[in-house]
Amino acid sequence: MNDELITLFEEFREHAKRLCGLIEASATSGRYELLSKLHVSLANLYGAALRLPDIEPETDTDEGERPALLLRPMYDALTEKFEKWDKYWEIFDPTQQEEPVSGSLADDLTDIFRDLQKGLAISERGASVSEVLWEWRFSFKFHWGRHAMDALRAIHWLIFDHLSADEDDDAKNPSTPPLTGESQNE
């Protein structure tokens, strides 16, 4: 295994762990703070995924069905965290004229988490670097990369057009009176 592949593996693994950690610890951050961190982490992860090589795995440690991660509580917690900002509109295939469909940040993040965790799990079970890289690239190309792009677009709009950092302070201090004037939440 050459040094470049090992470096790509280690870099991507760190980005994957960082994003998964943010998602797992989402309850400890305010909504704006969490979205800001996710925005950076998702962008970094996506950039790292673009550099994953198209290689064949040297091993196959996938042992069939494994116990499913308990993702419903994670999804529910994210839905509650994002409240009315969880849902967004998108065009499923931007190369075709289609009606908009509804997306969900909680769904996007939960799916990304699941796909990243699969690569992390097979790595821990002794899969070769090439197998783990193949797994992450395959799931990026056909599944979680699309969720990441959708989430990045929605988060960008929320951070720069709809929410403010003050909202996190207000949530921590419920006695703070609502802001007057133009609302950034409309």
ChimeraX attribute file (.defattr): number of C-alpha atoms within 10 A of each C-alpha:
attribute: neighborCount
match mode: 1-to-1
recipient: residues
	/A:1	8
	/A:2	6
	/A:3	8
	/A:4	9
	/A:5	15
	/A:6	14
	/A:7	11
	/A:8	18
	/A:9	20
	/A:10	13
	/A:11	14
	/A:12	23
	/A:13	21
	/A:14	13
	/A:15	21
	/A:16	26
	/A:17	16
	/A:18	16
	/A:19	24
	/A:20	21
	/A:21	12
	/A:22	17
	/A:23	22
	/A:24	15
	/A:25	12
	/A:26	19
	/A:27	15
	/A:28	10
	/A:29	14
	/A:30	19
	/A:31	23
	/A:32	21
	/A:33	17
	/A:34	19
	/A:35	23
	/A:36	17
	/A:37	15
	/A:38	22
	/A:39	20
	/A:40	13
	/A:41	19
	/A:42	22
	/A:43	15
	/A:44	15
	/A:45	21
	/A:46	20
	/A:47	13
	/A:48	17
	/A:49	22
	/A:50	12
	/A:51	11
	/A:52	18
	/A:53	14
	/A:54	11
	/A:55	11
	/A:56	11
	/A:57	15
	/A:58	13
	/A:59	13
	/A:60	13
	/A:61	14
	/A:62	13
	/A:63	7
	/A:64	6
	/A:65	6
	/A:66	8
	/A:67	6
	/A:68	7
	/A:69	11
	/A:70	9
	/A:71	14
	/A:72	11
	/A:73	10
	/A:74	21
	/A:75	20
	/A:76	13
	/A:77	17
	/A:78	23
	/A:79	18
	/A:80	15
	/A:81	19
	/A:82	18
	/A:83	12
	/A:84	9
	/A:85	19
	/A:86	20
	/A:87	15
	/A:88	19
	/A:89	13
	/A:90	15
	/A:91	15
	/A:92	16
	/A:93	10
	/A:94	9
	/A:95	7
	/A:96	8
	/A:97	9
	/A:98	11
	/A:99	10
	/A:100	13
	/A:101	10
	/A:102	10
	/A:103	19
	/A:104	21
	/A:105	23
	/A:106	24
	/A:107	21
	/A:108	22
	/A:109	23
	/A:110	24
	/A:111	18
	/A:112	24
	/A:113	22
	/A:114	17
	/A:115	19
	/A:116	24
	/A:117	17
	/A:118	18
	/A:119	23
	/A:120	18
	/A:121	13
	/A:122	19
	/A:123	17
	/A:124	11
	/A:125	11
	/A:126	13
	/A:127	20
	/A:128	18
	/A:129	21
	/A:130	21
	/A:131	22
	/A:132	27
	/A:133	26
	/A:134	20
	/A:135	20
	/A:136	25
	/A:137	22
	/A:138	16
	/A:139	17
	/A:140	21
	/A:141	13
	/A:142	10
	/A:143	15
	/A:144	24
	/A:145	22
	/A:146	16
	/A:147	21
	/A:148	22
	/A:149	15
	/A:150	20
	/A:151	25
	/A:152	22
	/A:153	14
	/A:154	22
	/A:155	23
	/A:156	14
	/A:157	13
	/A:158	20
	/A:159	16
	/A:160	11
	/A:161	12
	/A:162	14
	/A:163	20
	/A:164	17
	/A:165	13
	/A:166	10
	/A:167	18
	/A:168	16
	/A:169	13
	/A:170	15
	/A:171	12
	/A:172	10
	/A:173	10
	/A:174	9
	/A:175	8
	/A:176	10
	/A:177	8
	/A:178	10
	/A:179	11
	/A:180	6
	/A:181	6
	/A:182	7
	/A:183	11
	/A:184	13
	/A:185	11
	/A:186	7
